[in-house]
Amino acid sequence: MVRVAFATLGCKVNQYETQRIIDTFEEQGFAVVGFDEPAELYVVNSCSVTQMAEKKSLQIVRRVARQSPEARVVLTGCFAQFTILRGETVAEAALLVPNTDKMRTVHYVLEAFPDIRERVSREPAPPVLRNPYERTRAVVKIQDGCNVCCSFCSIPYTRPRMFSRPYTEVLDEIRRLVDEGFKEVVLTGVLIGSYGRETGSGGPDLAGLLQRMARIDGLERIRISSIELTQVTDRLIGVCADERKVCPHLHIPLQSGDDRILQAMNRPYRQQDVLTLAEKLYSKIPDLAITTDIMVGFPGEDDAAFGETCKVVESVQYARAHIFRFSPRPGTPAERMQAHVPEPEKERRSHELAELCRKYRERFIAARLGRTMRVLVEGKQGKGGLMKGLTDNYISVEFAGGAHLAGQLVWVRLLELSDEGALGELVTTSSGGQEHGRLHLLPNRTEAGTVYLRVRG
C-alpha cells in the first residue's frame, strides 16, 4: 500500500477541505496514516494569513523532507498559492498544487508520480471503517471566496472566486453525516454571511439554510463558525433566537475597536456598530456567547487607538478572543503603510489585551457555575483521564465519565473554573427543571458603560 499523511494549518475551511481531500485519496486506494508515521507521500494544506502561518507551513515541509528524504512532499493551500503567484518555488516540495484546484490534489499526484500511480493501482488499501465514537462535530463548508478586501488580508488573492454550494447539496451532505452518527454540524466558509447570493439559483440565504437544517431528524446542534458583523441581519438573529438547534454562539471578528484604524483596515463598520449589535444580540438570543478575533499593532495604531479596542472588549465582554499581531502580507495595501508599530510594543499590547479578555472569559463561565448544561462529548480525553466536551455556547468542560460517552450529548453540572473552561460532574438525567433554561442578557446603562444583567428566561 502507498501511505499518505496530511497536515493542516489555518482555518476551519482548510480543515474541511483536508478531510474532503483525504476522502479522494482513500477512494483512489491510498492508506491514510498519521503525520508522524512513515509514509511515501506527505500533503501539507498550508496557510498564509500571517507571517507566522507561512513560517509554520514552511517549517513543516522542511521537517518532513529532512526526516523522510525518500518521501514526496506535496504543498497546497494559501501559502502554496502565494508561492505560485510570486513565481517562486519551495525546494523541499516535490509538487505545488494551486489553492484554487486543491480538491484535485490526488489527480495532480497520480499524474506527477507514475510510480505511485502504478503502486496504488496494484496494491490498493482496504476500505476504512470509522470508529462511531469519534464522530462529534462535523465541519461543512458552504461557501468560498471573499470580496471584502480588507487592507491587511491576502485571502482575496488566494481565494478570489465567490462561490456558494447549492443548498440541496449541503443538506444531502449533512444528512449523510447525521446517518454516520454526527450530532453537531459546524458551518464554515470564507465569507459565510454571503451564502446564497452568488449561486444564481434562487436558493436560500444563510438564515434560510439554517431553518432547513433544523428540520433534519437526528441533527442536534448547528454552529456558525465565523461571520462578519455587517452580515448578522435581523432575519439571521431571529433564526438564531427561535431555532432550538442553532447554538447560542456567534464568532464575529472585531479586529480593532478604533474608528480610524477600522477605516485604514477597510473594515465596513465602526465602533458604535459593534456596540449596538452586541446589545441587540444579547437581548435577542438567550445565553449567547460572542467570540471574536482582534489584531494588535496595525500600522498607525497608537496608544489611544489601542485603548479604544480595550474599551470595546470591556463593553461587549467577549466569551473568548483570538488575539494576533499584525504582520504585512505581500501585495496588500497594508504592506505599504507607514507608522509601523515596533514588535516589542505589539507584544506588550497583545499580553495586555489577552489578560483583559481572559478576565471576561472567566466572568462568562463563572456566571454559569452551578448550572446543568448540555455538553457534546469529544472522543479524546482531557487531563487526568477526564472526558472533555463543549456546551452549546462554547464552554469547554471536563468531567469524569466513560469513553463510551464520546460523541454523545450529555448533561453536566458546571462546578468550578479551570484553565481551559470549567470542571463539572455528569448528571444522569436532564430533568433539572429551570436550571437547563437559557439566560437572557439585557443591557443596563451605567456611567461606566454598558453592563449586561443576566435574567432567567
N, C-alpha and C positions, 0 to 999 in steps of 0.2 A: 504494500500500500504506500501511496505517497501522502506523507503527513504535511499538514499546513497549519500554521498558528497565526493568530490575529492579535494585534494591539490597537486600541482605540484611544485617541486623545480628543478632548474638547466636549462639545455639547451633546444633548440627547439626540439631536438629529444624526450626528455621527454614530452614536451608539445604535440607533435603529438601523442605519444604513449598513453598519458592520454585520448585524445579525442577518440582514437580507443577503449580503454578500456571502456570508457563511452558508446560508441555505443553498445558494447556487453552486458553491464548491462541493457540498455534500451531494447534491444532485448529480454532479459530474463524476463522483466516485472518490473524492479526496477524503482522507481521515483527518478530522479536525482535532488538534491537541492543544494543550495549554501553551502559553507563550514562552514559558521557561523550560519546556520539554524539547527534546531533539526533534527537528523537522527538516524536510527538504526545502520548504518554502515558508517564508515569513511575510505577512501582509501587514503594513502599518497604515492605518487610516488616520491621517495627520490633521493638525490644527494650526492656524496661523493668526488667531485673533489677537495675540500679543507676542512680543519678542520671546517671552518665556515659553509660550506654547511651541513656537518654531524651534527653540533651542531643545526642548524636550523631545520633539519629533525627530530631530537630527541625532540626538544622543541615543535614542532607541535604535535607529537604523544602524548607527556606527557600532553600538554594543553588540547587536546581533551579528553583524558582519565580522566583528572581531572574535566572538565566541563560537560562531559556526561558519567558518570560511568557505565550507563546501556548499552551503545553502544559498538559495537565491532570495534576495530581499526585494519586495515589491512595495513601492511607496505610492499612496493615493491620498485623497483628501485635499484640504485647502492649502496646506504647505506645498504639496506636490503641484497644485495648480499655479501657485505663485512662482514656483521654481520654473515651470514651463513658460509662463508669461514673461519672465525675466530672461528667458533664453539660457538658463543655467542648467547644471546637472548636479546630481548627488553621486559622488564617485562610488559610494558603498552600495547604492541601489542598482540592482540589475534591470529594473523596469520601473518607469514612471507612468502612472495611469491618471489621466486628467480627472479632476473632481467632477466635471460635468458628465463623465462617462464611467464613473466608479462602479455602477451596478453591473457593468460588463467586465469587471476585473478578471473573472475566471476565463473569459474568452481571450483577453489580452495575454494571459499566462499560457494558455494552450497554444496560442499562435506563436508566442515568442520563444517557447521552450519545447521543441518537438520531442525531446527525450522524456520530459514529464508527461506530455500528451500520450505518448506510447505506453508508459508505465501505468497511467491511470486507466487506460482502456483495457490493459492486460490484467491488472490487479486492482479492481475497484474495491473500496471499503464497503463493509456490510451496512445496511440501513441503521440509523441511530435511533435508539429507544430512549426517550426522555424520561427523567425522573419526575413524576407528578408533583412531588413535594418541593420542587424547585420553581414551581410556577406561582409567582406572586403578582408583580406588576409587569404588564406588557407595554412597551413603548410603541406607538403607532404614529408614523409621520403622515400628516395630511396635506402639507404644503411645503414648497421650497422656493427659494429666491427672495431677494429684498430690493426694494427701490427707494428706501428712505434716504440713503446716502448720508449717514452721519459722517462728520468730517474726520473722525478718528478711525473709522471702521473699514476693513478690507472685504467684508462679506459681499457687497455688491459686485466686486471684481471676481471673486471665486465662486459665487452662486448668483449669476446675473439674471437667470431666467425665472420669472414669476410663474409659478405653476401650482394649481390645486388639484388634488386627486379627486376623481368622481366620487360622490358620496356613496353610491351603491358599492363601489369597490372597497371603500373604507369600512362600511358596515359589514360587508361579507368577511373582510379580514378579522374584524372584531368578533363576529360570531364564531369563526374558526378558533380564535384564541380562547373564547369562553368555553367552547367544547373541549379544548385541551386542558382546561382547569384554571385559567386565569380569572381572578376576581376583580382586578383593577386594570384599567387602561389609562395610560398617560398619553395625551395628545401632544404632539410636538410638531414644530415647523420653524422656519427661519423668521417669518412674519405671520404667525398663526392667525392673527385677527383679520387678515385679508382673505381668509379662506372663502372660496366660493365665487369671488368677484372676477377671477381671471379664467374660470373654466369655460365660460360662454355657453354652458348647458342649461342655465336657469335653475341650477341646484340650490340647496340651502346655504345660508351663511353659517358662521360658526355656531351661533345660538341655535339655529335650526338643526344643525348636525348633532348638538348635544341633546336636544329633545328626542331625536330619532334614536340615538344611542341609549337613552334612558329607558326605552321600550324594549330593549333586548333582554330576554329572560336569562338569568344567571349572572349577568354583569352587575356587580355590586357597587363599584366606585369608578368615577370618571374624574380625571385630574387634568387640568390645563397646565402645561409645563412653563410657559412664559408668554406674556402678551404685552404689547405696547400700550401705554396709558391712553393714547388717543383712540385706541380700538376697543376699549372697555365701554361699550354702549349701554344705554338704559335697557335695551332688549336683552343683552347678554347678562346684565346684572339681575334682571328679573328671572331668567332661566336658572342662574346660579342659586338664587334665593329659593325658588319654588321646586326645583327638581332635587329630590332626596339623594339621588345617586351622585350628583355633582359635588365634589369635595369643596368644603369652605376654605379654599386656599388659592390665592392668586399671586403669581410671581410677576411683578411689574417693575421693570428696570427704571431706576431713578437717574443714575449716572452723576448728576450734580443737582444741588438744590439752589444754585445761584443763577439768576436770570441771564446775566452777562455771559457766563460760561455755557449755559444751555444754548444760547444763541450762537456762540462760537462753535459749539459741537454740532450745530444744525439739528438740534432736537426740537420737535414740533410742539412744545408745551413750555409753560413757565411754572415757577414755584407755586403760585396760587392754584393752578390747575391740579397740581399734585395734592395739595391740602384739601381742596374741595372734593376731589374724587375719593380720597381716603375717608373723609367724613361721610360721604354718601354710601360707600361700600360698607363701612362699619354699621351704619344704621339700617341697611337693607338685608345684609347677608349674615345670618346668625353664626356666632362662634368663628368668625373669619380670621384667618392668618394671612397677612400680607407680607411677602418676602420680596427681596429686591437685589439689584446689582448697583454698586456705587464705584465710580472711578475717582481716584485722587491724583493730583499733580498734573491735570490738563494744562497746556500752555496758557499762561495768564492767570491761573488760579492763585490769588494772593490769600492772606490770612482772612480777610473779610469774606471772600467767596467761599472758602472752606468753612467758615463759621455759618454761612447760610445753609450749607449742606447738613451740618450738625443740627441746625435749627429744625430742618425738615425731619430728620431722624427722631428728634425729641418729640415732635408733634405727631407723626404717624405711628411711632413706636413699632417698628418692623419686628416681626416674629423671628426673622433670620435675614442676614445680609451677606452677600458675597462682595468683598472689597478687593479691588485690584488697582495697581498703579499704571498710569498712562505710559505707554511705550509707542513710539511712532511706527506706523505701518507704511511700508514703501508705496508711494504713489497716491497717498491720501492727502487731502488739504492740510490736515493737522501736522503732517511731517514738515511742512514748510513754515509753520508758525514760529514766531519768536517768543521771547519771555518764557523759556523753559524753566520748570521748577527743578531745583537741584535734587539729586537722588536721596541725600540724607533727609531733606525736608519731605519728600514723598513718603519715605519710610516712617518719619515721625507722625505725619498726618494719618497714615494707614493704621498705625498702632493706636493712636488716639481714637480714631473712628471705630476701630474694632472693639475697643473697650466700651465705648458708648453703645454700640449695637449689642454687645454681649449683655449689658445691663437690661436692655429692653427684651431681649430673647428670654432671659431668666425670669423677668417680670411676667411675660406672656405665659410661660409654663407654670410659674408659681400660682397664678390666678386660677389654675385648673387642678391643683393638687387636691386630693380628696374626691375628685370626680371619677366616675367609671366611664371610660371612653372606648370606642371601638378601635381595634388595632388589627392591621393586616400583618401577619407574622411572616418574616422573611425566612428563607431557607438556611441562612447562616446563623451562627450563634455569636452572641456578644461576649464580653469579657466574663471570666468566671463561669462559663457554661450557660449563661443566661440566654434565653431566646430574645430576639430583637424584632421590632416592627414599627410601623408608623400609624399614628392616629389619622383620622380624616383630615385634620388641619395641620398635618405635617410635623407633629411632635414625635421625636424618636424615643421609644420606650423599651426598656429592658425588664424582663421578668422571668421568674422560674417557671419552666414548663417543658414538656417533652418535645422531641424533634418531630413527632407526628403532627404537631400543630402548624408546621411550616406550610405556608400557602393558604392558611385558614384565617377567617375573620373571627376574632375573639374579643371578649370584654375584659379590660384591665383597669384596675383602680390605680390612679397615679398617687404615689406616696411621697416622693422627695425628688429634689433636683439631682441631676448627675452631670458629668462633664459634657455628654452629648445631648442630653434631654432630660429624661425622667426615669426613675426606678418605680416599678409598680408591682402589683400582685394580680394574678389571674382570678377572675370572677367566673364561677361556673355557670351562672345564669345571667341573662340580660334583663331580668325583671327588677331593675334597680330604680324604677319609678322616675321621678323628675330629674335625678342626677344625670340621666342619659340625655336630657334635653340640651339643645344648643343654647349658647349665651348670646344675647344681643349686646352690641357695644354702641352706646349712644353718646354723642359728643356733648360735653359740658364746658362752656366757655368760662375761663378764669383770666385773671390779669396776667398769669404766667403763660397762657396759651390755651391749647385745647387739651382737655383731659377726657378720656373715654370711660364712661361709667358702665360697668357690666351689670346687666339686668336679666334675670332669668326669663327665657322666652318659651 
